[in-house]
């Protein structure tokens, strides 16, 4: 036999109160089921009579207006803050005021009654009069960081209910939420690493961490599961997490620095994108509590394969004039080629050929242009540099000392050729095979331009 209790609402059934003849609201009622047979759907039901307001104890209570009713403060251990609460008597009788601190023992972080002082401690309020109460909240230096909740009841009036409650629900209360926290002491650069990599090659990256706190902080970096990132485009990653190995110290000393080294070995035949995150696993709850994320480094790698077939462009000339070719590419393009320190990092260049009516023409390289941009100071630990707008350049360079930090940003690379031909009249075909280039532009100039 199984005993089942259901809580149902009888709000749709009106009952006439004996005293006034008006429909009296009914409270939820308990229905007890004595289940005798399950498969046959046979039930024996016992319905208990609802409890009406007239069956409750005296529902009279003191009526106070409390401004504010709810308040939230953010403090660090060892700090204090004063709050002013105004209480007004909106009843037609004098009310005795006795502020009492109510702390729930069921919260994860339990507020200590000794952390709050209330003045005046006791008094009376005549009808339409008000009183200002000063709340002094003092958090000790050894308090644990977290969210604390506390109530202050100005009277002992509690809400009457037709069912038992685990603890009284006071009516005239001020609700205070206290967030105890410490500012972060860890600096991590770069915040992300985006790079274009090639199958079968290896790349090395370095993440710098500074601890500006007064205590050593343990770390245990690991690659966080990239299942969430794969869900963005519903495709399998280019390679597994095991392709990335980590070398890091277990502790970042107080006032010191540490380097986390990432070694990426791209598997042969890898294709597509890899996106993940390096979780530093900082071993300090006060530095990385539950309400904000721990410092981490986002990772993004696009596996890039060097094209083997050139780009072809056919054109025709009707005059015997000079033919000039200019090629241009963005230095980093969309994702950027991160200078990771690997021996495989290369500057962009082109293999160019030009064939015409008399066969292959000689292309003479007459000029090159390398244009770049430099950001000064974003990684300066002395605080003299201006932090750039996100996202920062790929592979942000870091100097832990000194007065200058140079971070190279987007740029451009150009090559200029002039064809040596006997005659330029006729049909031509230009071949361009880019190397370490994500996108490029070409210009074919026929004849002299002013």
Secondary structure by P-SEA (a helix, b strand, c coil): cbbbbbbbbcccbbbbbccccccccccbbbbbbbcccccccbbbbbbccccccccccccbbbbbbbcccbbbbbbcccbbbbbbbbbbccccbbbbbbbbbbbbccccbbbbccccccccccccccccbbbbbbbbbbbcccccbbbbbbbbbcccbbbbbccccccccccbbbbbbbbbbbcccccccccbbbbbbbccbbbbbbbbbbbcccbbbbbbbbbccccccccccccccccccccbbbbbbccccccbbbbbbbbbbbccccbbbbbbbbbcccccccccccccccbbbbbbbbbcccccbbbbbbbccccbbbbbbbbbbbccccccccccccccccccccbbbbbccccbbbbbbcbbbbbbcccccccccccccccccccccccbbbbccccbbbbbcccbbbbbbbbbccccccbbbbbbbbcccccbbbbbbccccc
